[in-house]
Amino acid sequence: MKDLVAGCWKMISTAWRMDRRKTALSVVLMVAGAAAAPALAAGLAWMTNAIVAGDAATATLAGLVVAVLAVMVLTFGHFAHLAYFELSELAELDFDEQLIALSNGSAGIEHHERAEHADALTVLQQESRQFRVGLEALLNSLGLALAVTLTGTLLALVNPWLLLLPLAAIPPLVTGRMAERIRDNARTTTAEPTRVALNLFHLSTSARLAGELRVFGLGRELRGRHTRLWADATRGLWRAHLAATWLRAAGQVVFALAYVGAVLLVVRDAIAGARSVGEVVLVIALAAQVNQQVTTAVTLLQDLQRMSSAYRRLTGIKEVVAAAAPGAGDQAPPDRLSDGIRLDDVGFTYPGTDAKVLSDVNLHLPAGSTAAIVGENGAGKTTLVKLLCGFYRPSRGRVLVDGVDLAHVPVDQWRERIAAGFQDFVRYEFRAGETVGVGDLTQLSSEAAVLDALDRAQGSDVLGHLAEGLDTQLGKSFADGVELSGGQWQKLALGRALMRSSPLLLVLDEPTSALDPQAEHALFERYAEQAKRVGEATGAITLFVSHRFSTVRMADVIIVVQDGRVAEVGDHATLMGNGGLYSELFALQAKAYS
């Protein structure tokens, strides 16, 4: 009940914030239209008694009142719909913006990488379109509350025992709430197969992946898995819906028995002469309305509970993000590095797990150096990058930037002084110039800055394939959008990573996976030259992560990671001379290429 009240308050306050006039108009129209229904029953009783008494004038007046009330019942809800429809669209947009902010506006990424939080986000994405239904349910509930009060009052005036009729609505309400809880739990339970099925659907319908799917003949396999996953999800939802239906039916049976009893009670009194014909009509009309009110209340309660559950999940994700958020920080990042970056006894365990990903990492990345991280898959390379970028804080130990704990540096200010190119780069379907320029929003509209970044990334040749150059619209989401090859997209991503001309840390985490070894080697040679110039100016550190040892050999410092620990540190010559893991892996890869 607490979640229900909180969700209702959140909906109405959101609507009020979006547009006060439309919110007020919607509330007035919905409440007035709902209150007109029991008043209409009273009007019918008045008119019936006047007709039976032969009072034509009173009957005519009562008929006019009934007509006006009937128009109110039939039309006010429609006019309210016109007011709150646009309001609900604005509120849905606000809900979506909150989801976007939670997903990508937070400092860390824990809520993306933990299954339970990813499930919550999946459900929220599906529920974000339900605000219109939820707002309509809330407005109807306000009117329904007044209608129930008026109905109860009128029934009590006829016979106090008839007050038991609204009480008979309690079992349907209780069973309706239990039923919606069952459905909500089912949605949570089936979130994982739903999420995986949606992923398979996107894979199966992606133009970018169409070639590989055909070469390997994966169409039938993916369809089969998609069908099985949806079958699992549907089976769980079906069982929940079936159980919920039986519960609601049981509650409705209780009310139906009470309804029949109320009508028989008044008819008996009328036969005995204790009630007028108008009162019989009143009770029959009100009893029918109570039945409708109960059915409506059950439906509205389901809609309100569903929207309240969405807000509860949204609040839960906010709490996760807030708990993982770094402190405000009281140390600005330096203008230039003099010592460099040190990892002091760093250990890390992903939240929600017990497995240590990094242990006892002590490392120094000297200012102005080029460093490379190598190691087998799962060794901890990417986790080190996440810590350096501030996506996570170490579970133990410290990351020091010129002696200052990174935890004391405002994360936004630190991000402004780093640049990164990732293997899983984003294919922004913007204009080509914007796709590169977003790497430094202050230079987004600077054609010179974009061209310079592309030149340093050796990606200028991509423009030769674009009819409108930097103004070419990219991506198949647009009718005139141009689709690029994987290597072309990657070159634009590399240009984006180089938009910031003077970062303190440039991270290149497998950024050239779509390029051949020779192209990667040439590109890293140029990076190393640029890194040296930038390093002399700002003490910047360029950090490579690559699985190609022929590329990383040019780095000043090579860090070999094994099983979450730093196994070796040194330059290429030193590590080869030591005859350790680096030498072994280098020899194996060299043999593979020979």
Protein Blocks (a to p, Z undefined) as FASTA:
>chain_A
ZZmmmmmmmmmmmmmmmommlmmmmmmmmmmmmmmmmmmmmmmmmmmmmmmnopaklmmm
mmmmmmmmmmmmmmmmmmmmmmmmmmmmmmmmmmmmmmmmmmmmpfblmlmmpmklmmmm
mmmmmmmmmmmmmmmmmmmmmmmmmmmmmmmmmmmmmomklmmmmmmmmmmmmmmmmmmm
mmmmmmmmmmmmmmmmmmmmmmmmpmklmmmmmmnopmmmmmmmmmmmmmmmmmmmmmmm
mmmmmmmmmmmmmmmmmmmmmmmmmmmmmmnopacfklmmmmmmmmmmmmmmmmmmmmmm
mmmmmmmmmmmmmmmmmmmmmmmpccebjadcdfbdfkbpcdehiacddehiabdfbghi
acdddehiacddeddehilmmmmmmmmnopaccfedcddeehiafklpcfklmmmmgccd
dfkbcdddbdfklmmmmmpmklmmmmklmmmmmmmnopmmmmmmpmnlmmlcgdjkbmkb
ccddfklmmmmmmmmmmmpmbbfbdcdehkllmpcfklmmmmmmmmmmmmmmmmmmnopa
cddddfbfklmmmpmbdcddeehiafbgcdfklmmmnopmklmmmmmmmmmmZZ
